[in-house]
Amino acid sequence: MADASFEDGREAPLNLGALEEEDLKVLSSLLQDAVFPVTEMSWRAAERRFALLVNRFRWEDRDAAERRGRAYERVQSLLVIDNVLGVSSQGVDRKDKDLILSLLSVTFEPGDDGAGHVLLTLAGDGAVRLSVEALEVSLRDVTRPYRAPSGQAPDHGA
């Protein structure tokens, strides 16, 4: 039996927020290659809140999985964008209930007085653009990690 290591204690779920563009870059790196059915996008106009339930690849665990020779993991996570004034999309057929989307990045396009647009860039030339009064984004893991169905890490190599 091996001694416990610091890495053994890293199973705590993520619960992060972004109020600035630099913070959003961290969330974007953790969300790269997250997949979700189109039915898991929700905009509640009255609450000014847009939410996505995604199956996120655990990039923060990739190196440990490789060193230990264990399976890569995904986890269901809730991405919430607050202060949303409007939502538009391109290349996303909301009527196709079987459509699975893959998130490539989350970026912020600043406007005047803290307002701007949060852009969710999707694989296959799709995108969702959220007009926001102020940047306020949160990412929270809502399930325990599970073995990645493909058994592989996403690969963006040439």
Steps between C-alpha positions, in 0.01 A plus 500: 500500500639841399502806721241767427620789290393861468334417168267252671327794666422680173159344453318811621256631239579825323304807604651803325388843394610763250435872534789607278622397156817338642288282732286393206811369321550252784139382476531474122805272528309272738197496269686423177348191337199491731208334324129549554166433334336810351213435743729588794518869405263718699441875496274644765441852375313614812794391717755626245676163527633261236606151607659195342529153649813357340705182514841653565832323434705526820806677357620569855531122554651397165865491608423302816296249299788455255762460774291242683380319189133545586205606292437857396193653661210727424262665744166671458536871565266794504615812314293804596523846345312774687398854401394375156300751297469297179606177331572429135652201325625380165544146375285356781174328411301518825225286341736202457456348848769237427768758417816468711721809515866533593626814671836629380534825695329766709617857439394852593469789256499814718269790427426821690487527881564129570237376254587284203448158347586152621572281198468121520686363198388153395659239275368503145472879464222538758488774761279645770536871575368641827459874548582572864467804720808386695724195494390244759563135419514195724606139444403233750542123482169335592584126480788277595754444223439202273713311249510683166288286262762521222779405740714767338592863554377743234769554238545823305825394332580563138 
